[in-house]
């Protein structure tokens, strides 16, 4: 079995996301489309970016590429 080493780099993109979210008009509803794996592994990081995301409506689709299409919604 090969040992894989992954380097993850997070740049200022999260700061840009925070700026975008915090500058949305108050009347806008925020939605986050995610699959099960992304919700588990990535959504906590997004929640740390902005408190506004805690109010977002989460739309979750099943994991897997076959589910990433408009029909699965």
C-alpha positions as CSV (number, residue, x, y, z in Angstrom):
1,X,0.0,0.0,0.0
2,X,1.4,3.4,-1.0
3,X,1.6,6.2,1.6
4,X,0.1,9.3,0.1
5,X,1.1,12.7,1.4
6,X,-1.2,15.6,0.6
7,X,-0.4,19.2,0.9
8,X,-3.4,21.5,1.4
9,X,-2.9,25.2,0.7
10,X,-5.6,27.7,1.8
11,X,-5.0,31.1,0.5
12,X,-7.0,34.3,0.8
13,X,-10.0,32.6,-0.9
14,X,-11.7,32.1,2.4
15,X,-11.2,35.8,3.2
16,X,-12.8,36.6,-0.2
17,X,-15.7,34.3,0.6
18,X,-16.1,35.9,4.0
19,X,-16.2,39.4,2.4
20,X,-18.7,38.2,-0.2
21,X,-21.0,36.7,2.4
22,X,-20.8,39.6,4.8
23,X,-21.6,42.1,2.1
24,X,-24.7,40.4,0.7
25,X,-27.9,42.4,1.0
26,X,-29.8,41.7,4.2
27,X,-32.8,40.4,2.2
28,X,-30.8,37.6,0.5
29,X,-31.2,34.1,1.8
30,X,-28.0,32.0,1.7
31,X,-28.0,28.4,0.5
32,X,-25.2,25.9,0.6
33,X,-25.3,23.0,-1.7
34,X,-23.2,20.1,-0.5
35,X,-22.9,16.4,-0.6
36,X,-22.6,14.2,2.5
37,X,-18.8,14.0,2.4
38,X,-18.4,17.7,1.8
39,X,-20.8,18.5,4.6
40,X,-18.8,16.3,7.0
41,X,-15.3,17.5,6.0
42,X,-15.6,21.0,4.6
43,X,-18.7,22.7,6.1
44,X,-17.2,23.1,9.5
45,X,-14.4,25.1,7.9
46,X,-16.9,27.3,6.1
47,X,-18.8,27.9,9.4
48,X,-15.6,29.2,10.9
49,X,-15.4,31.8,8.1
50,X,-18.6,33.6,8.8
51,X,-21.3,33.5,11.4
52,X,-23.8,34.2,8.6
53,X,-23.3,30.7,7.3
54,X,-24.9,29.3,10.5
55,X,-28.2,30.8,9.2
56,X,-27.8,29.3,5.7
57,X,-30.1,26.7,4.4
58,X,-28.2,23.5,3.7
59,X,-29.2,21.4,0.7
60,X,-27.5,18.0,0.8
61,X,-27.3,15.6,-2.0
62,X,-25.9,12.0,-1.8
63,X,-22.2,11.6,-2.2
64,X,-20.8,10.5,-5.5
65,X,-20.4,12.0,-9.0
66,X,-23.5,10.3,-10.3
67,X,-25.6,12.5,-7.9
68,X,-24.0,15.8,-8.9
69,X,-26.6,16.9,-11.4
70,X,-29.8,19.0,-11.5
71,X,-32.0,15.9,-11.5
72,X,-30.8,14.9,-8.0
73,X,-32.2,18.1,-6.5
